């Protein structure tokens, strides 16, 4: 009988340059975002779109705080009308 309290096995995350946070817990973002950005850079992807949704802005604020602390991030901005408006953040990574 499986342990009901055991953590589920990690699910491989495709590295496409777009990270949709709707399926993740906020508590996971501190590890998830820097690791995803590192993998993107390792694969030659230097512009990444992070989808956090519009909502109340709490998730966006958390994402931006994490990006400010990430040394790999060159700059970031909210999306435009073609990239998700204020429901997404476009990140430029250092090469």
C-alpha positions as CSV (number, residue, x, y, z in Angstrom):
1,X,0.0,0.0,0.0
2,X,1.5,3.4,-1.0
3,X,2.4,5.9,1.7
4,X,-0.4,8.6,1.6
5,X,2.1,11.2,2.9
6,X,4.9,10.5,0.5
7,X,5.9,13.3,-1.9
8,X,5.0,12.5,-5.5
9,X,7.8,11.8,-7.9
10,X,8.9,14.9,-9.8
11,X,7.4,15.4,-13.2
12,X,9.9,16.4,-15.9
13,X,9.3,20.0,-17.0
14,X,9.8,20.8,-20.7
15,X,12.3,23.6,-21.1
16,X,10.7,25.7,-23.8
17,X,11.3,29.3,-22.7
18,X,7.8,29.6,-21.2
19,X,7.0,28.7,-17.6
20,X,3.3,28.6,-16.6
21,X,3.1,28.9,-12.9
22,X,-0.6,28.0,-12.6
23,X,0.2,24.4,-11.8
24,X,2.8,25.1,-9.1
25,X,2.5,25.9,-5.4
26,X,3.8,29.3,-4.4
27,X,6.1,27.6,-1.9
28,X,7.9,25.9,-4.9
29,X,8.7,29.1,-6.7
30,X,11.9,29.9,-4.8
31,X,13.6,26.8,-6.2
32,X,11.6,26.4,-9.4
33,X,12.2,29.8,-11.1
34,X,16.0,30.0,-10.7
35,X,16.4,26.3,-11.7
36,X,14.2,26.8,-14.8
37,X,16.2,30.0,-15.8
38,X,19.5,28.1,-15.4
39,X,18.2,25.3,-17.6
40,X,17.0,27.8,-20.2
41,X,20.4,29.5,-20.3
42,X,22.2,26.2,-20.6
43,X,20.1,25.4,-23.7
44,X,20.7,28.8,-25.3
45,X,17.3,30.3,-24.4
46,X,17.9,33.8,-23.2
47,X,14.4,35.2,-23.3
48,X,11.9,33.5,-21.0
49,X,8.2,34.2,-20.5
50,X,6.8,33.5,-17.0
51,X,3.0,33.2,-16.9
52,X,1.8,34.2,-13.4
53,X,-1.7,35.4,-14.3
54,X,-3.4,38.6,-13.6
55,X,-5.3,37.8,-10.4
56,X,-4.6,40.0,-7.3
57,X,-1.0,40.6,-8.2
58,X,0.4,38.6,-5.3
59,X,2.1,35.9,-7.5
60,X,3.4,38.6,-9.9
61,X,5.0,40.4,-6.9
62,X,6.6,37.2,-5.7
63,X,8.0,36.4,-9.1
64,X,9.5,39.9,-9.5
65,X,11.1,39.7,-6.1
66,X,12.7,36.3,-7.0
67,X,13.9,37.7,-10.4
68,X,15.5,40.7,-8.6
69,X,17.6,38.3,-6.6
70,X,18.6,36.0,-9.4
71,X,22.1,36.9,-10.8
72,X,21.3,35.3,-14.2
73,X,18.5,37.8,-14.8
74,X,19.7,40.8,-17.0
75,X,16.2,42.5,-17.0
76,X,12.5,41.7,-16.8
77,X,9.3,43.5,-17.8
78,X,5.6,42.8,-17.9
79,X,4.4,41.3,-21.2
80,X,2.9,43.4,-23.9
81,X,-0.4,42.8,-25.8
82,X,1.3,39.9,-27.7
83,X,3.0,38.2,-24.7
84,X,0.4,38.1,-22.0
85,X,0.0,41.7,-20.8
86,X,0.4,42.1,-17.0
87,X,-0.4,38.4,-16.6
88,X,3.1,37.4,-17.8
89,X,6.7,38.6,-17.2
90,X,9.3,38.5,-20.0
91,X,12.8,37.8,-18.6
92,X,16.0,38.5,-20.4
93,X,18.9,36.4,-19.2
94,X,22.6,37.2,-19.2
95,X,24.6,35.3,-21.8
